[in-house]
Amino acid sequence: MSDAAVIPIRTVDGEVLPAPGTFALDPAHTHVGFSVRHMMISKVRGRFAAFDGTLTVGPEPELSTVEVEVDLASIDTKDPERDAHLRSADFFDVEQFPTMSFRSTRVISIDGDGFRLDGQLTLHGVTRPVAFDVVFDGVATDQDGGQRIGFSATGEVDREAFGLTWNQALEAGGVLVGRRVRIDIEAELVRQ
């Protein structure tokens, strides 16, 4: 077996985890999505198609760090008119604020494969703390002998706390767009 075929892993509290190192997001195998209430009765779902990020796995899982940058113009809700409105000054204002970024500040191990990831989210010129519930989905070797790891993460943000306050009152009461936005990420990363 060549050195390229050896997967650098370790066992921590009975769970197989990757050995320390830097991993980059694989955009072709990663989903950065969101959902928000629409008209108080349903949810609109969308995703961002362009993003970049790295995970630096530390000697202990709690010493790991994450940095991600999302191109807000890449928003896709399967409705071009809505996407154009979301890119406008009413919402993201991509002309002035083209990206959203996240930088971790702390990783807390919850159980063998579960973590809480705390960090700072910068959106629309505002930086606020955000927490994600993260599950480590595993480690594998790809067809080229590279190491890949997977994570699932969920979190929630108050869009108004980031200055995204546009809304429209409904005739029957309530508002058109919900305040809370759920973020769902399925990430596959490649060891660098």
VOPAGU-2260 file (C-alpha; in pm, 1 decimal, decimal comma):
REM VOPAGU-2260
SITE   aa  ch    i         X         Y         Z
SITE  MET   A    0       0,0       0,0       0,0
SITE  SER   A    1     145,6     338,2     -97,1
SITE  ASP   A    2     154,9     637,9     137,8
SITE  ALA   A    3    -109,5     807,2     -80,2
SITE  ALA   A    4    -356,9     528,9       5,2
SITE  VAL   A    5    -318,4     567,3     382,9
SITE  ILE   A    6    -604,6     764,9     536,4
SITE  PRO   A    7    -474,7     977,3     824,8
SITE  ILE   A    8    -732,9     910,4    1097,6
SITE  ARG   A    9    -747,5     875,0    1473,6
SITE  THR   A   10    -993,6     750,6    1731,5
SITE  VAL   A   11   -1128,1    1000,4    1987,2
SITE  ASP   A   12   -1369,7     872,6    2252,5
SITE  GLY   A   13   -1442,7     570,1    2034,9
SITE  GLU   A   14   -1519,7     775,2    1720,3
SITE  VAL   A   15   -1303,2     765,4    1406,8
SITE  LEU   A   16   -1206,6    1125,8    1322,3
SITE  PRO   A   17    -964,2    1275,2    1070,9
SITE  ALA   A   18    -609,1    1345,1    1180,4
SITE  PRO   A   19    -514,0    1714,8    1212,6
SITE  GLY   A   20    -481,6    1906,6     887,9
SITE  THR   A   21    -654,3    2146,7     651,1
SITE  PHE   A   22    -958,6    2054,5     442,7
SITE  ALA   A   23   -1126,7    2258,9     167,4
SITE  LEU   A   24   -1496,3    2254,6      81,8
SITE  ASP   A   25   -1578,0    2061,7    -234,7
SITE  PRO   A   26   -1844,3    2280,3    -403,4
SITE  ALA   A   27   -1962,4    1994,3    -626,5
SITE  HIS   A   28   -2051,9    1785,1    -320,6
SITE  THR   A   29   -2161,7    2053,1     -72,8
SITE  HIS   A   30   -2502,6    2212,0     -23,7
SITE  VAL   A   31   -2546,2    2548,6     151,1
SITE  GLY   A   32   -2920,0    2595,4     187,5
SITE  PHE   A   33   -3180,0    2786,7     383,7
SITE  SER   A   34   -3551,8    2802,4     449,4
SITE  VAL   A   35   -3775,2    3087,1     567,6
SITE  ARG   A   36   -4148,0    3119,3     634,2
SITE  HIS   A   37   -4358,6    3260,0     350,9
SITE  MET   A   38   -4695,9    3420,3     423,5
SITE  MET   A   39   -4687,7    3258,0     769,2
SITE  ILE   A   40   -4808,9    2925,8     622,3
SITE  SER   A   41   -4527,1    2761,0     428,1
SITE  LYS   A   42   -4152,0    2769,8     374,8
SITE  VAL   A   43   -3945,9    2892,3      83,9
SITE  ARG   A   44   -3623,8    2700,8      37,1
SITE  GLY   A   45   -3313,9    2814,0    -143,8
SITE  ARG   A   46   -2942,8    2763,2    -174,7
SITE  PHE   A   47   -2621,7    2942,2    -254,9
SITE  ALA   A   48   -2431,4    2794,7    -549,1
SITE  ALA   A   49   -2094,1    2970,1    -498,8
SITE  PHE   A   50   -1891,6    2951,4    -178,0
SITE  ASP   A   51   -1544,9    2874,3     -48,3
SITE  GLY   A   52   -1431,0    2747,5     286,9
SITE  THR   A   53   -1173,5    2563,8     493,3
SITE  LEU   A   54   -1176,2    2349,4     802,6
SITE  THR   A   55    -855,1    2321,4     998,1
SITE  VAL   A   56    -877,9    2009,5    1213,9
SITE  GLY   A   57    -686,8    2063,1    1536,4
SITE  PRO   A   58    -498,2    1812,8    1754,0
SITE  GLU   A   59    -817,4    1797,1    1962,7
SITE  PRO   A   60   -1156,6    1843,7    1793,8
SITE  GLU   A   61   -1222,4    2150,0    2012,9
SITE  LEU   A   62    -914,3    2320,7    1864,9
SITE  SER   A   63   -1049,7    2302,4    1509,5
SITE  THR   A   64   -1146,6    2613,8    1312,6
SITE  VAL   A   65   -1382,2    2687,0    1022,9
SITE  GLU   A   66   -1390,5    2978,1     775,6
SITE  VAL   A   67   -1650,7    3009,4     499,3
SITE  GLU   A   68   -1736,1    3281,6     247,7
SITE  VAL   A   69   -2057,6    3274,2      42,5
SITE  ASP   A   70   -2122,4    3468,3    -279,7
SITE  LEU   A   71   -2467,8    3615,4    -214,0
SITE  ALA   A   72   -2531,8    3679,2    -584,1
SITE  SER   A   73   -2536,2    3300,5    -630,6
SITE  ILE   A   74   -2870,7    3269,5    -447,0
SITE  ASP   A   75   -3116,3    3028,8    -609,0
SITE  THR   A   76   -3475,7    2985,2    -489,1
SITE  LYS   A   77   -3598,9    2851,6    -826,1
SITE  ASP   A   78   -3772,9    3182,9    -893,4
SITE  PRO   A   79   -3558,9    3432,6   -1092,2
SITE  GLU   A   80   -3780,8    3728,6    -998,1
SITE  ARG   A   81   -3757,8    3649,4    -626,5
SITE  ASP   A   82   -3381,4    3589,7    -656,3
SITE  ALA   A   83   -3338,4    3933,2    -817,6
SITE  HIS   A   84   -3537,5    4090,0    -532,5
SITE  LEU   A   85   -3321,6    3909,0    -274,2
SITE  ARG   A   86   -3006,5    4045,0    -442,9
SITE  SER   A   87   -3147,5    4400,3    -434,8
SITE  ALA   A   88   -3105,7    4669,5    -169,4
SITE  ASP   A   89   -3432,1    4547,5      -8,2
SITE  PHE   A   90   -3245,4    4238,6     113,3
SITE  PHE   A   91   -2879,8    4141,2      57,6
SITE  ASP   A   92   -2777,3    4449,3    -143,3
SITE  VAL   A   93   -2510,1    4249,3    -325,9
SITE  GLU   A   94   -2374,2    4561,5    -493,6
SITE  GLN   A   95   -2259,2    4689,4    -154,7
SITE  PHE   A   96   -2230,7    4359,3      39,3
SITE  PRO   A   97   -2138,4    4083,4    -209,8
SITE  THR   A   98   -2049,9    3814,3      43,1
SITE  MET   A   99   -2156,5    3655,8     369,1
SITE  SER   A  100   -1879,8    3509,6     584,7
SITE  PHE   A  101   -1852,0    3285,7     888,3
SITE  ARG   A  102   -1552,1    3243,9    1116,2
SITE  SER   A  103   -1563,2    2996,6    1403,7
SITE  THR   A  104   -1475,8    3100,9    1757,7
SITE  ARG   A  105   -1531,8    2774,9    1946,8
SITE  VAL   A  106   -1602,3    2405,7    1892,8
SITE  ILE   A  107   -1772,1    2210,2    2170,7
SITE  SER   A  108   -1791,3    1830,5    2156,8
SITE  ILE   A  109   -2146,2    1717,9    2243,2
SITE  ASP   A  110   -2105,1    1342,7    2197,4
SITE  GLY   A  111   -1896,4    1113,4    1977,1
SITE  ASP   A  112   -1997,3    1261,7    1641,7
SITE  GLY   A  113   -2188,5    1573,2    1750,1
SITE  PHE   A  114   -2050,9    1921,8    1798,1
SITE  ARG   A  115   -2166,3    2275,7    1857,6
SITE  LEU   A  116   -1987,3    2526,5    1636,6
SITE  ASP   A  117   -1994,8    2885,2    1760,9
SITE  GLY   A  118   -1877,2    3169,5    1543,0
SITE  GLN   A  119   -1925,8    3513,4    1395,9
SITE  LEU   A  120   -2147,3    3557,3    1089,6
SITE  THR   A  121   -2100,9    3873,4     885,1
SITE  LEU   A  122   -2392,5    3962,0     661,0
SITE  HIS   A  123   -2508,2    4295,7     518,6
SITE  GLY   A  124   -2223,1    4474,7     699,6
SITE  VAL   A  125   -2328,3    4338,4    1041,1
SITE  THR   A  126   -2140,9    4077,6    1246,6
SITE  ARG   A  127   -2330,6    3868,8    1503,4
SITE  PRO   A  128   -2269,4    3544,4    1691,8
SITE  VAL   A  129   -2426,6    3231,9    1542,4
SITE  ALA   A  130   -2425,9    2868,2    1659,6
SITE  PHE   A  131   -2454,3    2554,7    1448,1
SITE  ASP   A  132   -2534,6    2200,0    1553,8
SITE  VAL   A  133   -2288,2    1982,0    1364,4
SITE  VAL   A  134   -2272,2    1607,8    1303,8
SITE  PHE   A  135   -1956,5    1444,3    1171,2
SITE  ASP   A  136   -2076,5    1211,4     893,3
SITE  GLY   A  137   -1752,9    1023,2     832,9
SITE  VAL   A  138   -1423,0     993,3     652,2
SITE  ALA   A  139   -1340,3     814,1     324,8
SITE  THR   A  140   -1077,9     779,6      54,1
SITE  ASP   A  141   -1179,3     900,2    -292,6
SITE  GLN   A  142   -1089,6     735,1    -625,4
SITE  ASP   A  143    -768,4     942,3    -645,4
SITE  GLY   A  144    -647,6     837,9    -298,8
SITE  GLY   A  145    -744,9    1170,2    -137,2
SITE  GLN   A  146    -910,3    1192,7     201,4
SITE  ARG   A  147   -1264,5    1330,0     222,7
SITE  ILE   A  148   -1475,1    1407,5     526,8
SITE  GLY   A  149   -1840,3    1494,9     563,1
SITE  PHE   A  150   -2040,7    1709,4     804,3
SITE  SER   A  151   -2404,4    1812,0     840,1
SITE  ALA   A  152   -2481,8    2142,6    1012,7
SITE  THR   A  153   -2796,2    2331,4    1104,4
SITE  GLY   A  154   -2846,8    2672,3    1258,8
SITE  GLU   A  155   -3088,0    2961,5    1271,6
SITE  VAL   A  156   -3046,0    3335,9    1233,6
SITE  ASP   A  157   -3271,0    3634,0    1290,1
SITE  ARG   A  158   -3244,9    3814,3     955,6
SITE  GLU   A  159   -3359,3    4144,2    1109,8
SITE  ALA   A  160   -3059,4    4138,0    1345,7
SITE  PHE   A  161   -2846,3    4171,4    1029,7
SITE  GLY   A  162   -3043,5    4467,2     895,8
SITE  LEU   A  163   -3252,5    4258,3     654,6
SITE  THR   A  164   -3580,8    4413,8     763,1
SITE  TRP   A  165   -3782,3    4439,9     438,7
SITE  ASN   A  166   -4128,5    4290,2     473,9
SITE  GLN   A  167   -4485,7    4336,0     363,1
SITE  ALA   A  168   -4795,7    4317,7     584,2
SITE  LEU   A  169   -5061,7    4069,1     477,8
SITE  GLU   A  170   -5422,1    4180,5     451,0
SITE  ALA   A  171   -5535,5    3894,2     677,1
SITE  GLY   A  172   -5262,3    3970,2     934,9
SITE  GLY   A  173   -4903,4    3864,3     965,3
SITE  VAL   A  174   -4619,0    3930,4     724,2
SITE  LEU   A  175   -4496,2    3801,4     389,0
SITE  VAL   A  176   -4144,9    3691,7     500,0
SITE  GLY   A  177   -4056,3    3524,4     829,8
SITE  ARG   A  178   -3793,5    3669,3    1060,4
SITE  ARG   A  179   -3612,8    3343,1    1144,5
SITE  VAL   A  180   -3403,7    3176,9     872,3
SITE  ARG   A  181   -3292,4    2816,2     908,7
SITE  ILE   A  182   -2953,1    2729,9     758,4
SITE  ASP   A  183   -2882,3    2372,5     646,0
SITE  ILE   A  184   -2540,6    2262,4     526,2
SITE  GLU   A  185   -2425,2    1927,5     391,0
SITE  ALA   A  186   -2049,4    1962,2     353,4
SITE  GLU   A  187   -1789,2    1742,2     190,2
SITE  LEU   A  188   -1430,1    1854,6     231,4
SITE  VAL   A  189   -1100,8    1737,9      82,0
SITE  ARG   A  190    -768,9    1717,8     269,0
SITE  GLN   A  191    -523,1    1970,6     125,9
